[in-house]
């Protein structure tokens, strides 16, 4: 039997605190510093580069609540 060597890449995780009941995805990307402008947020969301709770999200108005996780550009951001 052959031995298989596998490496699992662990993505860096950051917690981002919100003080409201929810935050929209495009505003969240700006809050955590992943994008500089709303236009940039719109572009990366429409290109399918953003995952919310392990699913591609194409809606920039997606409401994020505490406990949701957003993956973008090699980092996982958790809403706290």
Secondary structure, DSSP 8 states (H G I E B T S, - for coil): -----------EEEEE--SSS-EEHHHHHHHTTS-SSHHHHHHHHHTT--EETTEE---TT-EE-TT-EEEETTEEEEE-
